[in-house]
Amino acid sequence: MLGHEKRQVFELPQKPLEVTEHRAEIKCCPLSGCLVSAPFPEGVKAPVQYGPRFKAQMVYFNVEHFIPYERLTRICEDLYDQPLSEATIVAANQRAYDHLAPFERRVKQLLPQAPLNGCDESGLRVAKSLHWLHVLSNPTLTFYGVHAKRGAEAMNDFGILPRCKNWLIHDHWKPYFTYQDCLHALCNEHHLRELKFLAEEHQESWAKEMSRFLLDCLERRNSQGVLDERQFKRTRRQYRAILKKARRCHPRREDSRPQGKAANLLNRLEDFELNVLAFTIFEEVPFTNNGAERDIRMEKTKQKISGCFRTLHGAKVFARIRSYISTCRKRGRNILDELQKAILGKPYMPSGFPAGP
């Protein structure tokens, strides 16, 4: 024999849904004459029921991939030749939500201890009215919260930001600055978008120069690391020189009259220069808030598919389960396995901040 030639075929099983029947013997006690029966396994309570892994898969399809209830019942029948009611999916989501309450408490406990968190918020339609989906996240944890308010009232109700002491990166939404115990960094991806608009639509030459400056700073950090004190002073002089050039066309107003986009951006870049340039001198501060933006982006897809949530409770169920899925994914956990544990009341509980997944 000269060797082997291998070829493999991956295929789904013929009957992907397995049915296990449990039988408990019934006997008559010879002493009392009473009928007694053996106990069924834990969790087997109804004559017919779906198992925890099946329920976890339905939660996964609905919450992670935004498949609506009605379509999911058809998918179940097509794939497994098994009818499924919408109420079963709702009950599975509710069961996961209830069992994930300790997980949410743990995330709220851990997030303020993180060296840096990103935060963002986005509108969410709930019961035909505007609500807000808030996210606070880092590379290993995600929290989603739904609230009728957008600002500090909502953030205080969640109880996380008031306890944060380290870096917070965001898009300059003013309520974030009410938390004075935090160190604030601003998302430069937002600045680049605004600068690009000013350069292309209003021919603001300084905007193009500032964009190039920020990108050069990022490239230098990626190749050489953060700046020392002498290097930072030189970089800050360059930054201020660009802003000074821009002020010739957009002098600062002392009154409260409305200003154009260029003047508003200039005010921000001047008044918050250390928040803008924090990424050049602190290793833990990223250039952008893309992590939190990515965490909240898929929730907008959910709205495009489903339109809105019928109830506030339904939105909160969705947010808590998404927090769990996102955190498990960031930590390299198997999503279906962890959802099954949540269904069984034994969810994954994060601890500390691992160096990687």
Secondary structure by P-SEA (a helix, b strand, c coil): ccbbbbbbbbbcccccbbbbbbbbbbbbcccccbbbbbbccccccccccccaaaaaaaaaaaccccccaaaaaaaaaaaccbbbbaaaaaaaaaaaaaaaaaaaaaaaaccccccbbbbbbbbbbcccbbbbbbbbbcccbbbbbbcccccaaaaaaacccccccccccccccccccccccccccccaaaaaaaaaaaaaccccaaaaaaaaaaaaaaaaaaccccccaaaaaaaaaaaaaaaaaaaaacccccccccccaaaaaaaaaaacccccccccccccccccaaaaaaaaaaaaaaaaaccccccaaaaaaaaaaaaaaaaaaaacccaaaaaaaaaaccccccccccccc
